[in-house]
């Protein structure tokens, strides 16, 4: 029972981190039409920023707000200097330029911090475990990550669903031409969406840094699974990304944790393989029967 509770909480925490990354990805893709393959690199940048700031100051509490601010600035600069020229370009052009960004970010990372693996210490105030049952306790920092992600998710969804800017962003995601027809400032919408989307990915990297090693190319896997979230949740839907990320986090964590229990025989190995690939199987099913995603708007 304690093992199941542990994996359940791990899946929840993983899903919420996925949401921070995927929500920015779905906004940028849905509103701006940009296929940003470098989005995973922004997650990596957030983790390395957490490492560098924590090393310099001795506390992760300084690193998290620095990451949010840095993410907003990086996103704004990238949008103004580069991506604004690619909104009307072919998707192949976008893929090529964002792949080039991945190489640039990796080379810059190598020059600044090298290619070693680093660890970021958990803040002393959260370096303990909270008892859940008589035989099971869970790390306080992991609970903090869950709580921080929930707060950010609530703030983002409220902003998208309850504010005038959010209404414009939703309209732009569903019908981009509406922004120009209504005489709205498209430049402001584009800049805001890209800056916020970038900040979310960088923040996710900062929160995840103490949970895993900080290492080169650490954002690649998160990018792939984040695209799965976008496909299942529905393009441009932040609420869809939230529920899809939770679903995928739980399925992926539980599938990998318990799938290997079936290994050992022919049929068992097939079951184990399917369990480890469960999220991708789910994505294929959604694409077959609901191409717009579970929360996406049907054509």
Buried (B, 14 or more C-beta within 10 A) or exposed (E): EEEEBBBBBBBBBBBBBBBBBBBBBBBBBBBBBBBBBBBBBBBBBBBBBBBBBBEEEEBBBBBBEBBBEBBBBBBBEBBBEBBBEBBEBEEEEBBBBBEEBBEEBBEEBEEEBEEEEBEBBBBEEBEEEEEBEEEBBBBBBBBBBBEBBBEBBEEBBEBBEEEEBBEBBBBBBBEBEBBEEEEBEBEEBBBBBBBBBBBBBBBBBBBBBBBEEBBBEBBBEBBEBBBBBBBBBBBBBBBBBBBBBBBBBBBBBBBBBBBBEBEEEEEBEEBBBBBBBBBBEBBEEBEEEBEBBBBBBEE
